[in-house]
Amino acid sequence: MPDQTTSDDSLDARLAETSGGFPRIEDLPAGPLSVEAADDEPALAETDRAEVAAFRDNLESNRESGRGLERAISNADDRDEVSRQLQMQRRGMSSRPPGPGIPEAVGWMLAVIGIHLIGMLVAVFAVMTLQIVDMTTAGASPSPARLKAAIMALPDTFALELMTIEMLVFLVAAVVATRLRLGPRTAYLMGIRSIEMNHVLLICAVSIPISLMCGGLHQLTLGVWNEFFAHLPGMGFFENLNVNESIKPLGETAPIGLLFLVVAVAPAIGEEVIFRGIIGRGLVARHGILAGVIMTSVLFAAVHIHPAHVVSLLPLAFFIHLVYLATRSILAPMLLHLLNNSLAVVLLKVTATAPALAEASEPDMPAYVMLISAGIVGLVGWTLWKSRVEYRTEDGVLWSPGYPSVEIPPASTGASLSMTDCSDGLQRGSMWLAGAYSLVFVVSLVLMLTGHISA
């Protein structure tokens, strides 16, 4: 079912129609507000009297909140202030944290795995259909023996075609499922909006350091896995699901443009709308930022199946969600995800075309490189959070739907975009440090390719 949220527009229309009927504050009965006092206000229409009664009922049920609003109304100068207070209270009464909760979130994670399996079945069916057509056209009957041989050869002969169809199915399913789950306000609820330029630069600058950090962590976890767990019974199942290994043969044969679309673009869009746009939105709203981000990141990493890959992806998952919350734009995590996977594509093609790097696609990374990378990632993350995007009303009040969220406020709230106070020195320093570090990596890679330094 589409996620239902508070309708501010209909509320504002009601207020506009009835604002002339609100009494001036000096005409309200003295003393604490009560439901019975509503009957002493003949100037209000019957429907407005019911809303005032509901408002006062809510004040009695929540004493602390009630006393605060009562004082605000008592200090008001005119009926406009009374209208504003009623509007704020009714919004608070009707707003609720959206889903999904934990059970549904786990269901979405399993659905992602299921969609990939369905996509692979669709890909196998499509490729085999073409194979049968080719056999028939060539005059060879598609006997069971030939079909079995063709199926066994699919992973090696048509790996790129299978992956392309699978990712296309996943991308379409993810976009459609997101639209069905969030409803007509999907763009507002997920925060589909442009990214501030300083945030774009910070994301681009940190993409290489965070990739290096996660790459080094992958080496460590893979070494532990191979040493202590890979030889155990049944663990060979995971080796067949290691994405990093399965795409390596594509580096030699696949066009880089198509590889970029399949490995970088499709996952960046499909996985982000599901994990950050749907799962993360509900878990953060219901359980708070810290718990919500942790749970979302664990589910995101778990989809990648191989234990070493799962562990090494956790820091990237945490940081991607931080980027989402700081920028309040779903395009920001998509950008970081895209850059991270694009670097993997570039390294895949480079190592496939450079024999000197054939065994150095993941060279032994010194501990200091990981530590420096982690330090830069931490600094950029802190800078992003210090310069995070907020929405404030005309009177400077921080706008919120009543729970942690990145959603864009309705126009009727009058809230506008603002950024928290962050020094230019911190932003420039983080950007230049991460950029210089990334430049050193690129130069080192070029020198290895040209033979000036050894791999």
Buried (B, 14 or more C-beta within 10 A) or exposed (E): EEBEBBBBEEBBEBBEEBBEEBBEBEEBEEEEBEBEBBEEBEEBEEEBBEBBBBBBBBBEEBEEEBEEBBEBBEEBEEBEBBBBBBBEBBBBBBBBBBBBBBEBBBEBBEBBEEBBEBBBEBBBEBBBEEBBEEBEEEEEEBEEEBBEEBEEEBEEEBBBBBBBBBBBBBBBBBBEBBBEBBEEBBBBBBBBBEBBEBBBBBBBBBBBBBBBBBBBBBBBBBEBBEEEEBEEEEEEEBEEEBBBEEBBBBBEEBEEEBBBBBBBBBBBBBBBBBBBBBBBBBBBBBBEBEEBBBBBBBBBBBBBBBBBBBBBBBBBBBBBBBBBBBBBBBBBBBBBBBBBBBBBBBBBBBBBEBEEBEEBBBEEBEEEBBEBBBBBBBBBBBBBBBBBBBBBBEEEEEBBBBBBBBBBBBEBBEBEBEBEEBEEEBBEEBBEBBBEBBEEBEEEBEEBBEEEEEB
